[in-house]
Every structure is written in C-alpha cells, then in structure tokens.
Amino acid sequence: MIQIAVLSGKGGTGKTMLTAAFTTLIQEPIITADADVDAANLALLLDADIISTEPFYGMESAKIDETLCTGCGLCEEACRFDAISEDNGVWMVDPIQCEGCAVCTVVCPSGAIHMEKIRNGDLFLSNTRFGLLSHARLYPGSGTTGLLVHEVKKQALAHALDARILLIDGPPGIGCPLISAVSGVDACILVAEPSISSLHDMQRLVRVCRQFGPRLYGVINKHDLSQKAADQITDWFASENIPCVGTIPFDECVAKAVRGGKPVTAFDCPAAQSIKAIWAEIADKEGIDERTD
C-alpha cells in the first residue's frame, strides 16, 4: 500500500480541497483518512455517510472520591499542573488541567484518588462514492490530538482490505498531529500559497517531514494572487530538491464547489484542470493509475 499525505504547514491553503479532488482522480482502490481531527471537513466534500462511531479515550484523569478524602491537601501540593483545588471543603480535579501523571494517587494517604478514562472525542468510519473514509472529532480542550490522529490512521489501515492507496488529509502545523500523520507515509504533497508566512511555515514543515524520509512534492495554490511570492516558493522548492509538480490558479469555482459540498473536480474549470494535471504528474512518479470515468 502506498501512503500519501497532503500537508500544508498552516491552515487555509486549500489542503482539504486538494485531497478531495485527488480522491476523485484515483482509479485504484483507495481509502482516505482525515487527520485534521480538530476541524475535520473532508467528509463534507466527499458526501460521506457515517457507518460506525466509536468513543475515543485519551489520557486518564485523576478523580477524587469524596467519601474517602480527608482534606489533607497533599494532592494539591504535589500537583505541578494546578489541576486540584478545594471549594467549600470539597476537593476536585479539573480534567482539562490534569495531565494524567498520577502523582496525586501516590501521595494520597487515604487512597481517595484514582485514575479514570476520559472521553476526548469520537472516531468515525464513513462510506463515500470513492471508498471508505476514516475521520474523527476531538472534543474542545482535549490535549490528545496526536493520539487521535494515530487512531484515525490505525482504523483506516484496519479497513483498507484491497485498497492500494491510503490518502491522508493532514493537519495544519508541525506538532504532534503532523508527526502522527506523517509517520509511515511514502510521499507528502506540500501545499503552499503565495505568501511570506506560507513559505516560512513550509520551511518548518519540510524539516519535520524529512525526519521520516518520505518523497516530497510541492504545489502552489492560488499562485496568481502574487506571482512574485509564488516564484520565491518555486525557487525555494528547487533549492531543496523538491519537485514543484504544479500550480493552481485562483478560481471562484473552488468556493462554489466547497459551498456545494463537492470536490472541485466535479466542475470544468481552470482550477480543476490544473489539479488533474498535478495528480497526473504525481501518479506517474508514484506508479498509480488515474481514474478514467
């Protein structure tokens, strides 16, 4: 199986739009995964129907049993994350502040504190016209994004069956979610936009990706909004020996497609034609058959 991640280093570059479009162009059996668990939108563009939902439990959180608590306060003193407090004689743990270190369970002389699992989100498996989609929703305030991305990929691989391609819509940024998304992939498609901030974020993104050894391909979306900035990014890709496999013009058809919940390749427009050419280039380099219907 070939694993390909579509990444951006920042939000708003058109990463999900591009992933959805690529999904429609692959002839071989495919499974997709949305690794942006904080704001998963790929299902909207692929008109996905949820077929299963599983709770996601991240790190454990401390819980105080009021019937056993003597109010000594040793747990509060030992907590480095200020997660334990007292209110009118009742000692409580803030599950958002708690980092699950379990030190409080060790120092409690009455055994009043135990660790329990906290539901941090939901894991979904959906049907689309192009194959299965693994995606998730992380609850606000949960600090287990990387773990949930790992579960999204794990679920995708478990249901891959005869799929030859795993296409991953990666998360923005360069933190734990990105590391989980990139781990084990064969190739990364790096989506930039013509701006200084995008180039800066792309430079950081490439440094992280190269730790995992995938093949890298560059794409510049909305390149004609600033040809000067687009040229700078193209030159930087060249200096890093990253093939720039194509550019996509600013096209109002993209916004129309997104508003309608459809891949842009459902329309005959300049952006769709550019994306088809880009995928043809990547498919040729990766030995992937293109969709012909």
URFEN-V300591 format. One record per pair of residues at least 24 apart in sequence whose ideal C-beta (glycine too) atoms are under 8 Angstrom apart, sorted by the first residue. I is the first residue (numbers start at 1). J is the second residue. D is the distance in whole Angstrom. If there is no record, write none. Layout:
i:I j:J d:D
i:I j:J d:D
This chain:
i:1 j:157 d:8
i:1 j:160 d:6
i:1 j:163 d:7
i:1 j:164 d:6
i:1 j:165 d:7
i:1 j:166 d:6
i:2 j:164 d:7
i:2 j:165 d:5
i:2 j:166 d:7
i:2 j:186 d:5
i:2 j:187 d:7
i:2 j:286 d:6
i:2 j:288 d:7
i:3 j:166 d:5
i:3 j:168 d:7
i:3 j:184 d:6
i:3 j:185 d:4
i:3 j:186 d:5
i:3 j:187 d:8
i:4 j:165 d:7
i:4 j:166 d:7
i:4 j:167 d:5
i:4 j:168 d:7
i:4 j:185 d:7
i:4 j:186 d:7
i:4 j:187 d:5
i:4 j:188 d:7
i:4 j:189 d:7
i:4 j:282 d:8
i:4 j:286 d:7
i:5 j:35 d:7
i:5 j:168 d:4
i:5 j:170 d:5
i:5 j:181 d:6
i:5 j:182 d:6
i:5 j:185 d:5
i:5 j:187 d:8
i:5 j:188 d:5
i:5 j:189 d:7
i:5 j:214 d:8
i:6 j:167 d:7
i:6 j:168 d:7
i:6 j:169 d:6
i:6 j:170 d:6
i:6 j:188 d:8
i:6 j:189 d:5
i:6 j:191 d:6
i:7 j:170 d:4
i:7 j:178 d:7
i:7 j:181 d:7
i:7 j:182 d:7
i:7 j:188 d:5
i:7 j:189 d:7
i:7 j:190 d:6
i:7 j:191 d:7
i:7 j:205 d:6
i:7 j:209 d:7
i:8 j:170 d:7
i:8 j:172 d:6
i:8 j:190 d:7
i:8 j:191 d:5
i:8 j:192 d:7
i:8 j:201 d:8
i:8 j:205 d:7
i:9 j:172 d:7
i:9 j:173 d:7
i:9 j:174 d:7
i:9 j:190 d:7
i:9 j:192 d:8
i:9 j:198 d:7
i:9 j:201 d:4
i:9 j:202 d:5
i:9 j:204 d:6
i:9 j:205 d:4
i:10 j:172 d:5
i:10 j:173 d:7
i:10 j:197 d:7
i:10 j:198 d:6
i:10 j:201 d:4
i:11 j:172 d:4
i:12 j:193 d:8
i:13 j:191 d:5
i:13 j:192 d:6
i:13 j:193 d:5
i:13 j:198 d:6
i:13 j:221 d:6
i:14 j:191 d:6
i:14 j:193 d:7
i:14 j:221 d:4
i:14 j:222 d:7
i:14 j:248 d:7
i:14 j:254 d:7
i:15 j:169 d:6
i:15 j:170 d:7
i:15 j:172 d:8
i:15 j:191 d:5
i:16 j:41 d:5
i:16 j:42 d:5
i:16 j:45 d:7
i:16 j:169 d:5
i:17 j:45 d:7
i:17 j:254 d:6
i:17 j:257 d:8
i:17 j:258 d:6
i:17 j:263 d:8
i:17 j:264 d:6
i:18 j:189 d:7
i:18 j:191 d:6
i:18 j:219 d:7
i:18 j:221 d:7
i:18 j:248 d:8
i:18 j:275 d:7
i:19 j:167 d:6
i:19 j:168 d:8
i:19 j:169 d:4
i:20 j:45 d:4
i:20 j:46 d:6
i:20 j:169 d:8
i:20 j:263 d:4
i:20 j:264 d:8
i:21 j:263 d:5
i:21 j:264 d:5
i:21 j:265 d:5
i:21 j:272 d:7
i:21 j:275 d:5
i:21 j:279 d:8
i:22 j:167 d:6
i:22 j:189 d:8
i:22 j:275 d:7
i:22 j:279 d:5
i:23 j:128 d:8
i:23 j:130 d:5
i:23 j:131 d:8
i:23 j:167 d:6
i:23 j:263 d:7
i:24 j:130 d:6
i:24 j:263 d:5
i:24 j:265 d:5
i:24 j:266 d:7
i:24 j:291 d:7
i:25 j:265 d:6
i:25 j:275 d:8
i:25 j:276 d:6
i:25 j:279 d:5
i:25 j:283 d:8
i:25 j:290 d:6
i:25 j:291 d:5
i:26 j:130 d:7
i:26 j:165 d:6
i:26 j:167 d:7
i:26 j:279 d:8
i:26 j:283 d:8
i:26 j:288 d:6
i:26 j:289 d:8
i:26 j:290 d:7
i:26 j:291 d:6
i:27 j:288 d:8
i:27 j:289 d:4
i:27 j:290 d:5
i:27 j:291 d:4
i:27 j:292 d:6
i:28 j:163 d:8
i:28 j:164 d:5
i:28 j:165 d:6
i:28 j:288 d:6
i:28 j:289 d:5
i:29 j:131 d:7
i:29 j:161 d:8
i:29 j:162 d:5
i:29 j:163 d:4
i:29 j:164 d:6
i:29 j:165 d:7
i:30 j:130 d:6
i:30 j:131 d:5
i:30 j:163 d:6
i:30 j:164 d:7
i:30 j:165 d:4
i:30 j:166 d:8
i:30 j:167 d:6
i:31 j:131 d:5
i:31 j:132 d:5
i:31 j:133 d:7
i:31 j:134 d:7
i:31 j:156 d:5
i:31 j:159 d:7
i:31 j:160 d:5
i:31 j:163 d:4
i:31 j:165 d:7
i:31 j:166 d:6
i:31 j:167 d:8
i:32 j:128 d:7
i:32 j:130 d:7
i:32 j:131 d:7
i:32 j:132 d:7
i:32 j:133 d:5
i:32 j:134 d:7
i:32 j:156 d:8
i:32 j:166 d:8
i:32 j:167 d:5
i:32 j:168 d:7
i:32 j:169 d:7
i:33 j:133 d:7
i:33 j:134 d:5
i:33 j:135 d:7
i:33 j:152 d:5
i:33 j:153 d:6
i:33 j:155 d:8
i:33 j:156 d:4
i:33 j:166 d:7
i:33 j:167 d:7
i:33 j:168 d:5
i:33 j:169 d:7
i:34 j:133 d:7
i:34 j:134 d:7
i:34 j:135 d:4
i:34 j:136 d:7
i:34 j:152 d:7
i:34 j:168 d:8
i:34 j:169 d:5
i:35 j:149 d:5
i:35 j:152 d:6
i:35 j:153 d:7
i:35 j:168 d:5
i:35 j:169 d:6
i:35 j:170 d:5
i:35 j:171 d:5
i:35 j:177 d:6
i:35 j:180 d:7
i:35 j:181 d:4
i:36 j:169 d:6
i:36 j:170 d:7
i:36 j:171 d:5
i:36 j:172 d:7
i:36 j:177 d:8
i:37 j:121 d:7
i:37 j:135 d:8
i:37 j:136 d:5
i:37 j:137 d:7
i:37 j:138 d:4
i:37 j:145 d:6
i:37 j:148 d:5
i:37 j:149 d:6
i:37 j:152 d:7
i:37 j:171 d:7
i:37 j:177 d:7
i:38 j:138 d:6
i:38 j:145 d:6
i:38 j:171 d:7
i:38 j:177 d:8
i:40 j:135 d:5
i:40 j:136 d:6
i:40 j:137 d:6
i:42 j:133 d:7
i:42 j:135 d:6
i:42 j:169 d:5
i:43 j:124 d:8
i:43 j:126 d:6
i:43 j:128 d:8
i:43 j:133 d:6
i:43 j:135 d:6
i:44 j:261 d:5
i:45 j:257 d:8
i:45 j:258 d:7
i:45 j:261 d:6
i:45 j:262 d:7
i:45 j:263 d:6
i:46 j:128 d:4
i:46 j:129 d:7
i:46 j:130 d:7
i:46 j:133 d:6
i:46 j:263 d:7
i:47 j:128 d:7
i:47 j:129 d:7
i:47 j:261 d:6
i:47 j:262 d:8
i:48 j:126 d:4
i:48 j:127 d:7
i:48 j:128 d:5
i:48 j:133 d:5
i:48 j:135 d:8
i:49 j:126 d:6
i:49 j:127 d:5
i:49 j:128 d:8
i:50 j:124 d:5
i:50 j:125 d:7
i:50 j:126 d:5
i:51 j:125 d:6
i:51 j:126 d:6
i:51 j:127 d:6
i:52 j:124 d:7
i:52 j:125 d:5
i:53 j:122 d:6
i:53 j:123 d:7
i:53 j:124 d:6
i:54 j:122 d:7
i:54 j:123 d:4
i:54 j:124 d:8
i:55 j:119 d:5
i:55 j:121 d:8
i:55 j:122 d:6
i:55 j:123 d:8
i:56 j:119 d:7
i:56 j:120 d:6
i:56 j:121 d:4
i:56 j:122 d:6
i:56 j:123 d:5
i:56 j:136 d:7
i:56 j:138 d:8
i:56 j:144 d:8
i:56 j:148 d:6
i:56 j:151 d:6
i:57 j:117 d:4
i:57 j:118 d:7
i:57 j:119 d:6
i:57 j:120 d:7
i:58 j:118 d:7
i:58 j:120 d:4
i:58 j:121 d:8
i:58 j:142 d:6
i:58 j:143 d:8
i:58 j:144 d:3
i:58 j:147 d:5
i:58 j:148 d:7
i:59 j:99 d:7
i:59 j:100 d:4
i:59 j:118 d:7
i:59 j:143 d:8
i:59 j:144 d:6
i:59 j:147 d:8
i:60 j:100 d:5
i:60 j:102 d:8
i:60 j:115 d:4
i:60 j:116 d:6
i:60 j:117 d:6
i:60 j:118 d:7
i:61 j:93 d:7
i:61 j:95 d:4
i:61 j:98 d:4
i:61 j:100 d:6
i:61 j:115 d:7
i:61 j:116 d:7
i:61 j:118 d:5
i:62 j:93 d:5
i:62 j:98 d:5
i:62 j:100 d:8
i:62 j:102 d:7
i:62 j:104 d:5
i:62 j:105 d:7
i:62 j:113 d:5
i:62 j:114 d:8
i:62 j:115 d:6
i:63 j:93 d:6
i:63 j:113 d:7
i:63 j:114 d:6
i:63 j:115 d:7
i:63 j:116 d:5
i:64 j:91 d:5
i:64 j:92 d:7
i:64 j:93 d:6
i:64 j:112 d:6
i:64 j:113 d:5
i:65 j:112 d:5
i:65 j:113 d:7
i:65 j:114 d:7
i:66 j:90 d:6
i:66 j:91 d:8
i:66 j:112 d:8
i:67 j:112 d:8
i:68 j:110 d:5
i:68 j:111 d:6
i:68 j:112 d:4
i:69 j:110 d:7
i:69 j:112 d:4
i:70 j:109 d:7
i:70 j:110 d:5
i:70 j:112 d:7
i:72 j:109 d:7
i:72 j:110 d:8
i:74 j:107 d:5
i:74 j:108 d:7
i:74 j:109 d:7
i:75 j:104 d:4
i:75 j:107 d:6
i:75 j:108 d:6
i:75 j:113 d:6
i:77 j:107 d:8
i:78 j:103 d:5
i:78 j:104 d:6
i:78 j:106 d:8
i:78 j:107 d:5
i:79 j:103 d:7
i:79 j:104 d:6
i:96 j:141 d:5
i:99 j:143 d:8
i:120 j:144 d:5
i:120 j:148 d:7
i:121 j:148 d:6
i:123 j:148 d:7
i:123 j:151 d:6
i:123 j:152 d:7
i:123 j:155 d:6
i:125 j:155 d:6
i:125 j:159 d:6
i:131 j:163 d:7
i:132 j:156 d:8
i:132 j:159 d:5
i:132 j:163 d:8
i:134 j:159 d:7
i:145 j:171 d:7
i:145 j:175 d:8
i:145 j:176 d:6
i:145 j:177 d:5
i:146 j:175 d:7
i:146 j:176 d:3
i:146 j:177 d:5
i:146 j:179 d:6
i:146 j:180 d:5
i:147 j:180 d:8
i:149 j:176 d:8
i:149 j:177 d:5
i:149 j:180 d:4
i:149 j:181 d:6
i:150 j:180 d:5
i:153 j:180 d:7
i:153 j:181 d:7
i:153 j:184 d:8
i:164 j:288 d:8
i:165 j:288 d:7
i:174 j:201 d:8
i:174 j:204 d:5
i:174 j:205 d:6
i:174 j:208 d:5
i:178 j:205 d:8
i:178 j:208 d:6
i:179 j:208 d:7
i:182 j:208 d:7
i:182 j:209 d:6
i:182 j:212 d:5
i:182 j:214 d:7
i:183 j:212 d:6
i:184 j:212 d:8
i:185 j:212 d:7
i:185 j:214 d:5
i:186 j:214 d:6
i:186 j:215 d:7
i:186 j:286 d:8
i:187 j:214 d:5
i:187 j:215 d:4
i:187 j:216 d:7
i:187 j:217 d:7
i:187 j:282 d:8
i:187 j:286 d:6
i:188 j:214 d:5
i:188 j:215 d:7
i:188 j:216 d:5
i:188 j:217 d:7
i:189 j:217 d:5
i:189 j:219 d:6
i:189 j:245 d:8
i:189 j:282 d:7
i:190 j:216 d:6
i:190 j:217 d:7
i:190 j:218 d:5
i:190 j:219 d:7
i:190 j:242 d:7
i:191 j:219 d:5
i:191 j:220 d:8
i:191 j:221 d:6
i:192 j:218 d:7
i:192 j:219 d:7
i:192 j:220 d:5
i:192 j:221 d:7
i:192 j:233 d:5
i:193 j:220 d:7
i:193 j:221 d:5
i:193 j:222 d:6
i:193 j:225 d:8
i:194 j:220 d:6
i:194 j:222 d:7
i:194 j:223 d:6
i:194 j:225 d:6
i:194 j:226 d:4
i:194 j:227 d:7
i:194 j:228 d:8
i:194 j:229 d:4
i:194 j:230 d:4
i:194 j:233 d:7
i:195 j:226 d:7
i:195 j:229 d:6
i:196 j:229 d:7
i:198 j:229 d:8
i:198 j:233 d:7
i:199 j:229 d:7
i:199 j:232 d:6
i:199 j:233 d:5
i:199 j:236 d:6
i:202 j:233 d:7
i:202 j:236 d:7
i:203 j:236 d:7
i:206 j:240 d:6
i:206 j:242 d:7
i:215 j:285 d:8
i:215 j:286 d:8
i:216 j:240 d:8
i:216 j:242 d:5
i:216 j:243 d:8
i:217 j:242 d:7
i:217 j:243 d:6
i:217 j:244 d:8
i:217 j:245 d:5
i:217 j:282 d:6
i:217 j:285 d:8
i:218 j:242 d:5
i:218 j:243 d:7
i:218 j:244 d:4
i:218 j:245 d:7
i:219 j:244 d:7
i:219 j:245 d:6
i:219 j:246 d:6
i:219 j:247 d:7
i:219 j:248 d:7
i:219 j:278 d:6
i:220 j:244 d:7
i:220 j:246 d:8
i:220 j:247 d:5
i:220 j:248 d:7
i:221 j:247 d:8
i:221 j:248 d:5
i:222 j:248 d:7
i:222 j:249 d:7
i:222 j:250 d:4
i:223 j:247 d:4
i:223 j:248 d:7
i:223 j:249 d:7
i:224 j:249 d:5
i:224 j:250 d:6
i:225 j:250 d:5
i:243 j:285 d:8
i:245 j:278 d:5
i:245 j:281 d:4
i:245 j:282 d:6
i:245 j:285 d:8
i:246 j:274 d:6
i:246 j:277 d:6
i:246 j:278 d:4
i:246 j:281 d:6
i:247 j:274 d:7
i:248 j:274 d:5
i:248 j:275 d:6
i:248 j:278 d:7
i:249 j:274 d:6
